[in-house]
Amino acid sequence: MGKDISIVEYPESVLTRVSPPVERFDEALSALIDDLFATLDQTSGIGLSAPQIGRLERVSIVRVPDDEYGPMAYVNPRILAKSAPGIVEESCLSVPGVAGNVIRFTRVRVAAQDVHGQAFEKDVTGMHAACLQHEIDHLDGKLIIDRFWWFRRLLAKYQLGKGQRLAAEIRATQSA
């Protein structure tokens, strides 16, 4: 698309707010989905949600390389059923430099709408299922660090705070 869209990073407040449902299925929604895919293309990530580019809309995309589902856009997604819990190591484009183990279900049934508003249900498994749950967390204002065990969460917040102080120091020296 030619746009240079930045990924919003912790602690920006848009990441902790619940996204309202999409009600208009129009060119603006199509452009948002295109922007999400174009932004994801610039990363090593496998999923992205609208709040991660500063938009409070219930839209997520998932593209796991070589999975059977292909690139998918989910508008107003919700999990209908889940099974086969497992521990998955995750990272997040909005929380750079932090990774950790979280409990995710490796089989989920999701209900959502496509870009045109057509409702669908889909069973997904494996990494696609785990990624979709991660992206729905973003739509609900939750971050990966909210899923960590208490000690790992504390360590991650310390690491993030240290990184933010360093970034502020660098910005201060550049503007001086």
N, C-alpha and C positions, 0 to 999 in steps of 0.2 A: 504493500500500500504506500510505501514511501514515508510513512510517519515514523518518527522516533519516539516511542512511548517508553517511559521509565517505569520500572517496577517499584511500587511503593514498599518501603521497608519499615520494619519495627523500629520505633514505637508509634508510628503514625496512627491516629485515632480511627481512620477509615477501616483499618484492619480489625478493629474490635467492635464494630457496629454490625447489627443484623441487616442484611440486604432485603428490601421489600420485593415481593413478586413482580415479575415482568407482566405488564398488562397490554402493552402495545407491541405487536409483531409487525415491524415495519423496516424501512431501509436503515434506520438508526440502529436497530437491533442487529441487523445483518452486518453493518459496519463495525459494531462492537465485537461481534464474533470474529470477523476478519482481523481486527486489531489484536484480539487475544492470540489468535494463531500466529500472526506476524511477530508479535512480541515473544511468544514462546519459541519461535524459530531462532531468535537471537540468544537463546540460553541452552543449557543442557537439561532443562526440566522436562517433565512429562505431563504436566497439568498446570492450569492457570485459571483463576477466577476473576471476575470483574472487579472486586474490591482491590485486588493486587495491582490494578492499573488506575485506581482511584475512583472507580464507578460502583456505587451502591445499587447493584442490580443482581438478581438471582440467575447468573449465567456462569457456567464453568465449561472448560474444555479439557479433554483428556486425549493424549496421543502417546501411547506406549509403543516404542519401536517393535515392529514384528509381532504385535499381538493380533489376534483374530478379529478384533472389533474395528480396527482402523481409527482414524481421527474422529472424535465424537464431540458434538456440542450438546450440552444439557441446559435447557432453560427451565427454571423452576423445579429443579430436581428434588426428589425426596426418596429416601430408602423405605421400601415396603417390607422387605425381609432380609435377614442377614444370618449367615451361619459360617462355621469353620473359622473360629477366631485363631489368630496367630500373632506373633511378634514380628513387626516389620521395622527395619531401619529406614528412617525418613529424614529428609532435609526439606528446606523450603526456600524458594526464591526470595520471599519477603523477610526471611530471617537468615541472612547469609552467614556462613561460617559455623552454623550450628546444625548438628545432626544427632539423632538419638532413636532409641527403640520406643515404639508405641504399639498398643494392641489395636489391631484392625481385623475386620472380618474378611476372609478371602473369597467369600461368595456373597453377593448381594443382588437383590432385585430392586431396580430403580424405576420410578415413574417420573417422566419429564415431558417436556415439549420440545419440538424442534424449532428452527428459526422461523417457520411459518405458523407456529402455534398448534401444530398437529401433535396430539398426545400420543405417547408411546410408553411401553414398559419393556425392560430389557434385563436379562440375567447376565451379569458379568462376574468374572473370577480373577484370581491372581492379582498381579500388579495393577491391572486396570481397576479392579474393585477397591484396592487399597488407596489408589490415587483419587478415585472418585469420592471416597469418604473424606480424604484430606481436603479436597476442593469444596465439598459441601460444608465442612467445618469453617472454611473461609467465609462462606455465605452466611453462616450463623455467628460470625464474629469471633471465632476461635482460632488460635494459632497452634502450631506444632508444640510449642513449649507448654501450652495448657494441657497437653496429653502426656507430657513426661512425668515420670515418678518424681516425687517432691525434691529429692536431692539433685537430680539431673536438671530439673526446672530452675532451682536455685543457682546452680553452676552456669546454666545458659544465660540467665538474667545478669549474672556477674560478668560473663564474657561479653554480652551485648552492651552493657553499661560501659565497660572498659573501651570497647570499640567506638562507642558514640563519643566518649570523651576525647579519644585520639582524633576522630574525624573533626570534632569541633576545634581542637588545637591546630590541625592542619589548615582548616578554613580560616582561622584567625591569623595564622602566619602568612597565608596567601593574600589576604586583604590588607595586610600591613605595609 
